[in-house]
Each structure stands twice: as C-alpha cells, then as structure tokens.
C-alpha cells in the first residue's frame, strides 16, 4: 500500500535530479523527510552534497533517495502528499478554531492547487494547427539532415520529437550525427552534442577529415604532415572558429539529469546524445532493459518539456549481422519503438571498395507522423567520416 514516506521520497528524488523543481514551493513541510525537504527548499543550488550537509545526513542517504525516483509515480505521489497535508490542516482546524477564517482560506488555496494538477485546459486545436502550418511554411529555416530524399520523406528534424539513429558498430552513426550537427551549426543553429564514447578532439578530427584532403594517418601523427597539409589545417581551424560557437560539445556528461541542466542553460535548437548504452541516472535499475526504457522515456519527456528535438544514437544487436535490421533488433530496448517519434537505421549492404566507399542503406523504420520502412541508398566514405545519398 502506498504511504507518505514513499511518496515524499519520490518528490525529493525528482527535485534532487532537477525535475519538477517548480513544485518545491507548493509545500511548507514534509512529515518524514523534514530535514531533507527543508534543506532543498532553502538551497539556491540543489545538489546531493549541499543538501546532505544542510540536512545533517550522509551523501549515501541522499543518493538512496534519488535512486528510488520513478517518473511514472511522480504525479500520484504529489497528489498523495498534498492530500495528506490538507487532512492535517483540517485536523488542526478542529483543535484550534480561533483563527478559523485564515485557516479555511489556506485550506481552500491548497485544494485549488491540488485541483489544478488534475484539470488541464483543452488544447486550442485550430490555433495550434495553424501555428504548425506556419512553421512548416518556414521549412527552409528548419533543421535538415542534409540529404534530399531523407529530408523529403521526414520533413527534417522537428521540435518535440525524439529521433533514434541506430546501427551496428563502425557503420557510421556517429559520423552521420556529427555531420547533421555541423551542417546545422553552419546554418546558425545552436547544437548541443554529448559525445559519451569519444572526446571533443576526436570529433573535430573527423570534421577535418571530412572537409579537407589531409590524410587521417598524418593527423594522428602530425610529424608526417607536409607543409601543404599543415597550412590547410591552419586555414580550416581558423574558419571553424566562426562556427564552433554554435556547436557546443559537452564532454564527460552522461547523467540525464545533468544533460537537462545543460539544455536549460544553453537553450539549443537541438540536442545530440551519443549514445544510449552510455547514459546513466542517479537510481538503481533491476535490468539493462529497465534502465534503457527509463532513458528513452525520459529523453522523450525532455523533448516535450523543452520543445527541443533530440537525436539519440543506439546500437543494433550483433546477432542481426547477416540480415537487414528491423525495430526488433534494437539493442536491449523495446521501449525505443514505443518512445521514439522516428527511428532511422543504417545498414551496411556491401564491402568497402579500394576508395574507402561503403554501400549503406538508410532505413526509415518508424515515423510517428509519416511513411515508414523507406529505403534510401547511400555511400559512407569511411576515410572522410562522411555519409551521402547515392546518386
């Protein structure tokens, strides 16, 4: 049976992770975790160490609270704690009727606040749809994949959508995501890129390979570079400085709650997370499947909350090596199919030739609002970390 301790734990866990912090002011006190609540409500910066110090408890205790947070339980926990506090106010009214007018007024405010969490205004359908049409008329200003047929089929990268790009290892998904992000940055879009499997310098090196004819082996061992190559690198980096303000690469951030803080701080046009298997959260999970399900559902929630599209990279199971992959082959997560608005898969359909060209299929496996199972032939230029549609 649900109890006040579990519900307070859910609320505190959410707030410690940076979720629903606007609700802190809705409460004057907590019955069980009174010191932790007081520490959170009085802290300008909410983090586990600060709260632990103020609440005079260990960081391990605070971490345990955050580990029990489950997004699906938050709303019911909020209502349960709020109703319990209204009951307490009614009990106090019976015991001290002297200031009855003020107390009744406070109770009415609490009931109204609780009611507002239950009833939402209906959507203004005609206004919303007209606004959507106007946004589509401005399609040239929207974020594009940079591939004519893929952009035609999908309409590009749209706000409030979670797009998963999936492939087996070394098939080009990071290169594709970086290519999309760099193209958007060149068009003055602000991009947040979270590389969880490589460094910022490795990403820049891929861009250098893509845009110049400097041999990759020479970049890895600069002593081999010719003067011509060195001059080209200097010119490229000088030009890149004008673009890098729009391409913000954030290293060593793998916790989703931390990623949300960066989204709030930088207010980007879209976000790239590379990749799902490396995402973490301040809570325990019973299985990898449960962990991945939490990550994809939270990513989708972030797109809706901040009205920003997210591109999330994911792996395809290795046991599908000898066949064209489907949604069922997504690694450890049936939730991707449920949570993602779009799923795009990259499938290698042949061997690399002597020019480092690899034939690739771009498979649009899912679109929540569009055609699915569209196949687009492409070429992955592996020495340039570049993907293009086959002409």
Secondary structure, 3 states (H helix, E strand, C coil): CCCHHHHHHHHHHHHHCCCCHHHHHHCCCCCCCHHHHHHHHCCCCCCHHHHHHHHCCCHHHHHHHHHCCCHHHHHHHHHHHHHHHHHHHHHHHHHCHHHHHHHHHHHHHHHHHHHHHHCCCCCCHHHHHHHHHHHHHCHHHCECCCCHHHHHHHCCECCCCEEEEEECCCCCHHHHHHHHHHHHHHCCCCEEEEECCCCHHHHHHHHHHHHCCCCHHHHHCHHHCCHHHHHHHHHHHHHHHHHHCCEEECCCCCEHHHHHHHHHHHCCCEEEEECHHHCECCCCCCCHHHHHHHHHHHHHHHHHHHCCEEEEEEEECHHHCCCCCCHHHECCCCHHHHHCCEEEEEEECCCCCCCCEEEEEEEEEEECCCCCCEEEEEEEECCCCEEEECC
